[in-house]
Amino acid sequence: MRIAVIGIVIEKDRSASVAVNEILSQYGDYIIGRMGIPNHESDVYVISVIVKASNEIISAMTGKLGRIQNVNVKSAVTNVEI
């Protein structure tokens, strides 16, 4: 298990947040913390998620999130093993 930070940016249409939240709920057992910052003026919504999971689980989660329209995802996986 590794610690990772996943950055999620939702652009244009906030309705993508429903699909994002469904996926985050599926992986809820691995989520340590989460913070969301809305920017209503520019229609950009940023979510940062801290997870403790295997590389495979992190890749699966970010892959599913990245396939959602108007969603950009980046992850930073640490070398810290727990």
ABEGO torsion letter per residue (X at the ends): XBBBBBBBBBBGBAAAAAAAAAAAAAAAAABABBBBBBBAAAGBBBBBBBBBBBAAAAAAAAAAAAABBGBBBBBBBBABBX
